[in-house]
C-alpha cells in the first residue's frame, strides 16, 4: 500500500549518491517556493527507515530551500526489495 505523506528530510537515507543538474535544481527551487511541491518523491520504508532513490532534484531543491519535510509516496517494503535497489 502506498500513501502520500510529509517525511522529514533528515530521516531519508540516500544510499546512491547522484550528481544533480544545478539548473534543474534552481528551477525546481523557484517552482517549489512559488507554488509548493507538486510531485511527491518515491520513498521505500524498510523496518521503519526511509530510503530515497529517485526525486534527487526535488530532494535537493527542498533541502536548499530550508524545508523540514518533503512530500513523498511511501511504500513499505521488505529488506529484499531494498537489496535489489542497492545491487
WOKASUL-V649288 format. One record per residue. N is the residue number from 1. RES is the residue in one small letter. OMEGA is omega as a letter, one per 20 degrees, with the letter a starting at -180 (999 if undefined). BURIAL is # if it has 9 or more other ideal C-beta (glycine too) atoms within 8 Angstrom, else .. D_FIRST is the distance of its C-alpha to the first C-alpha in Angstrom with 1 decimal. Layout:
BEGIN
N;RES;OMEGA;BURIAL;D_FIRST  N;RES;OMEGA;BURIAL;D_FIRST
END
This chain:
BEGIN
1;x;a;.;0.0  2;x;r;.;3.8  3;x;r;.;6.6  4;x;a;.;10.2  5;x;r;.;12.7  6;x;r;.;16.1  7;x;r;#;16.5  8;x;a;.;20.1  9;x;a;#;21.6  10;x;r;.;23.4  11;x;a;.;20.3  12;x;r;#;19.0  13;x;r;.;20.6  14;x;a;#;21.7  15;x;a;.;23.1  16;x;a;.;24.3  17;x;r;.;27.0  18;x;r;.;27.5  19;x;a;.;30.4  20;x;r;#;29.6  21;x;a;.;31.8  22;x;r;.;33.6  23;x;r;.;34.3  24;x;r;#;30.6  25;x;a;#;29.7  26;x;r;.;32.7  27;x;r;.;31.7  28;x;r;#;28.1  29;x;r;#;29.7  30;x;a;.;31.9  31;x;a;#;29.2  32;x;r;#;26.8  33;x;a;.;30.0  34;x;a;.;30.9  35;x;a;.;27.9  36;x;a;.;25.0  37;x;a;#;22.0  38;x;a;.;20.9  39;x;r;.;18.2  40;x;r;#;15.5  41;x;r;#;15.5  42;x;a;#;12.8  43;x;r;#;12.3  44;x;r;#;11.2  45;x;a;#;11.2  46;x;a;#;13.3  47;x;r;.;15.1  48;x;r;.;14.9  49;x;r;.;16.3  50;x;r;#;15.1  51;x;r;#;16.2  52;x;r;#;17.0  53;x;r;#;18.3  54;x;r;.;18.5  55;x;a;#;19.7  56;x;a;#;22.8  57;x;r;#;25.0  58;x;r;#;22.9  59;x;a;#;22.5  60;x;r;#;26.2  61;x;r;#;27.1  62;x;r;#;25.3  63;x;a;#;26.9  64;x;r;.;30.3  65;x;r;#;30.0  66;x;r;.;29.7  67;x;r;#;26.3  68;x;a;.;24.7  69;x;r;#;21.1  70;x;r;#;19.1  71;x;a;#;16.4  72;x;r;#;13.4  73;x;a;#;9.9  74;x;r;#;8.4  75;x;r;#;6.3  76;x;a;.;7.2  77;x;r;.;9.6  78;x;a;.;12.8  79;x;a;.;16.2  80;x;r;.;16.9  81;x;r;#;14.5  82;x;a;#;16.2  83;x;r;.;19.5  84;x;r;.;19.0  85;x;a;#;18.5  86;x;a;.;21.7  87;x;999;.;23.8
END
